[in-house]
Amino acid sequence: MSPNESNAGREAGVRISTNAADIDLEWLVPALSERAYWAQGRPRDVIVASIERSLCFSAFDGDRQVGFARVVTDEATFGWVCDVFVDEGARGLGIGTLLIQTIVEDSRLRDLRRLVLATRDAHEVYARAGFVPLPYPERFMIRHRE
């Protein structure tokens, strides 16, 4: 097994890769830009740039990509988990949980002081990996551009 793969993925019958070269852009670009509510309309060049500047985690069932997540991080103190997406036909099989568990166990991330994310509808998936609501949401701010 290469350092870019997870044991947990193999046990579940799904391979998790952290090698960005493994990402199937023909699957990922429409998955995010057309089917992910938070990334509707995101251009291919922006998706490619985000991959280049993040730690990426891809789930594969055989040779077919079925999931993706990335972490924007300094690998020392902070990480932002984002773009977590599981193919509609593979949902309910534990792939999202497997991706998140692989992220929190990754040697580059497991000792971070803060690993945060935002979700509209997958709170249970993230809770299984130890995520909880922000303890002091009033301390957080956002600068948002449409």
VENLIN-V173214 format. One record per pair of residues at least 24 apart in sequence whose C-alpha atoms are under 10 Angstrom apart, sorted by sequence separation. I is the first residue (numbers start at 1). J is the second residue. If there is no record, write none. Layout:
i-><I;I>
j-><J;J>
This chain:
i-><55;66;67;101;105;54;56;66;97;100;101;104;54;55;56;58;59;96;99;100;103;104;54;56;57;58;59;68;69;97;98;100;101;102;104;20;23;54;58;59;67;68;97;100;101;61;66;67;70;96;97;100;101;21;28;66;69;70;79;95;96;97;100;20;67;68;69;78;94;97;98;20;67;68;71;75;76;77;97;23;50;70;75;76;78;79;84;20;22;23;24;61;69;74;75;76;77;78;79;80;81;82;83;20;21;22;23;31;60;73;74;75;76;77;78;79;80;81;82;83;84;19;20;22;23;24;31;32;47;59;73;75;76;77;78;79;80;81;82;18;19;20;22;23;27;28;31;59;75;76;77;78;79;80;81;82;18;19;20;22;27;28;71;74;76;77;78;79;80;84;17;18;19;24;26;27;28;59;73;16;17;18;24;25;27;28;59;16;17;18;22;24;58;73;16;17;23;24;57;73;15;16;17;22;57;72;14;15;16;23;24;38;39;71;14;15;16;23;38;57;71;14;15;57;71;13;14;15;36;56;13;14;15;36;55;12;13;14;16;36;9;10;14;15;18;35;36;6;9;10;14;15;16;17;18;32;36;5;9;14;16;18;32;35;4;5;6;14;32;35;55;5;31;55;31;31;28;31;28;27;16;14;15;12;14;38;12;13;16;17;38;12;15;16;37;14;15;18;14;17;18;9;12;16;18;9;8;9;8;6;9;6;8;9;8;7;6;5;6;6;6>
j-><79;90;91;125;129;79;81;91;122;125;126;129;80;81;82;84;85;122;125;126;129;130;81;83;84;85;86;95;96;124;125;127;128;129;131;48;51;82;86;87;95;96;125;128;129;90;95;96;99;125;126;129;130;51;58;96;99;100;109;125;126;127;130;51;98;99;100;109;125;128;129;52;99;100;103;107;108;109;129;56;83;103;108;109;111;112;117;54;56;57;58;95;103;108;109;110;111;112;113;114;115;116;117;55;56;57;58;66;95;108;109;110;111;112;113;114;115;116;117;118;119;55;56;58;59;60;67;68;83;95;109;111;112;113;114;115;116;117;118;55;56;57;59;60;64;65;68;96;112;113;114;115;116;117;118;119;56;57;58;60;65;66;109;112;114;115;116;117;118;122;56;57;58;63;65;66;67;98;112;56;57;58;64;65;67;68;99;57;58;59;63;65;99;114;58;59;65;66;99;115;58;59;60;65;100;115;58;59;60;67;68;82;83;115;59;60;61;68;83;102;116;60;61;103;117;60;61;62;83;103;61;62;63;84;103;61;62;63;65;85;59;60;64;65;68;85;86;57;60;61;65;66;67;68;69;83;87;57;61;66;68;70;84;87;57;58;59;67;85;88;108;59;85;109;86;87;85;88;87;87;95;94;95;93;95;119;94;95;98;99;120;95;98;99;120;98;99;102;99;102;103;95;98;102;106;98;98;99;99;98;101;99;101;102;102;102;102;102;103;105;106>
